[in-house]
Amino acid sequence: MRKRVVFSLFCILTLNVYASVAKDDYETLKKSVVSKYEKQMPKQWGEKVTDVKTQFNTKEKVIAITMDACGSQGGMGYDKKLISYLEKENIPATLFVNARWIDTNLETFKTLATNPLFEIGNHGLLHKPASVDGSSAYGIKGTENIGELVDEIELNARKIESITSKRPKYYRSGTAYYDDVAVKVANKLKHQVIGFSILGDAGATYTAKKVEEAFMTAKKGEIAIVHFNHPESQTREGMIRAIEKLKADGFKFVKLSAYPLK
């Protein structure tokens, strides 16, 4: 009995030490990033900012489907039928997942993360636009400063890694808006910043026809953005129609990691 008590106390002490070390490591990283970028003033703001990757650097007929799960109010759903279709047709995708969506859909997230058809991207802690001065997009206030931006990116990256044992390489902010300093911060945190070249569903608001039409504008090396957290939307229907036509036209669907980005 005494040995069990001693062992239990040892485990608790060890966990506390690891937690303390992790916290110290994070605070050191955060201070370092803030110190490096705090005097830089943003000069750009939008979806197509310098070093935001929006296409593949290839002439092959390939398209990346990137799908967001935002975790905002009304955005905690899961389009299981869309995912099942991609699985059935063996169509890869990169899934950008927000921390709140993970918390609400943990078992689903674990299943998606272990599926080799998909790769997981970082969609932030609180789904905020990536700003160093609180700039807003679509009525959503961005991160107020560099420290808050580090929290937005790094805390979700660490959450994802703690669950999947794999750190995400790609980051898309809430709304896909950035300033140029925020992009540098994300790069410093070892993330490529991802935009898009095809607006696939406009936040899951498009009709099926508009989703289909958006996809059918595809040229070689495009990155499409849609959402898989709104099963009530018409995104799935429009995507299925477009995917069948694009496949017939010789297009191949790939993950972001399949080709160099530009």
Buried (B, 14 or more C-beta within 10 A) or exposed (E): EEEEEEEEEEEEEEEEEEEEEEEEEBEEBBEEBBEEBEEBEBEBBBBEBEBBBBBBEBEEBBBBBBBBBBBBEEBBBBBEEBBEBBEEEEBBBBBBBBBBBBEBBEEBBEEBBEBEBBBBBBBBBBBBBBBBBEBBBEEBEBBBBBBBBBBBBBBBBBBBBEBBEEBBBBBBBBBBBBBBBBBBBBEBBEBBBBBBBBBBBBBBEBBBEBBBBBBBEBEEBBBBBBBBBBBEBBBBBBBBBBBEBBEEEEBEBBBBBBBEBE
